[in-house]
Amino acid sequence: MNLPKPTIVEIPKDKQEAAQELLDSKSTRLTKLTKLNYITGRCSCGKVPTKILKYDVSDDDGEGTFIERYCDSCFERWVEKRV
């Protein structure tokens, strides 16, 4: 799928820190993942994301937004692929 140029949104540091504290806590894995998805979502590698990429995929049938979340290292790899 060819996607348009995304809007890159920086996840606020306080949300990143809250998500990392959750991952470091003694909560069960299911509880951690549920709360993490609510706070910031997850990068595909499982780390706390620092960037959200939003693509406008609206067409004649309606509006839509495609969202990807990346940690710093995965975002760097994404940038290298796009160049």
Secondary structure as UniProt FT lines:
FT   STRAND          7..10
FT   HELIX           13..24
FT   HELIX           29..39
FT   TURN            44..45
FT   STRAND          51..56
FT   TURN            60..61
FT   STRAND          65..70
FT   HELIX           72..82
//
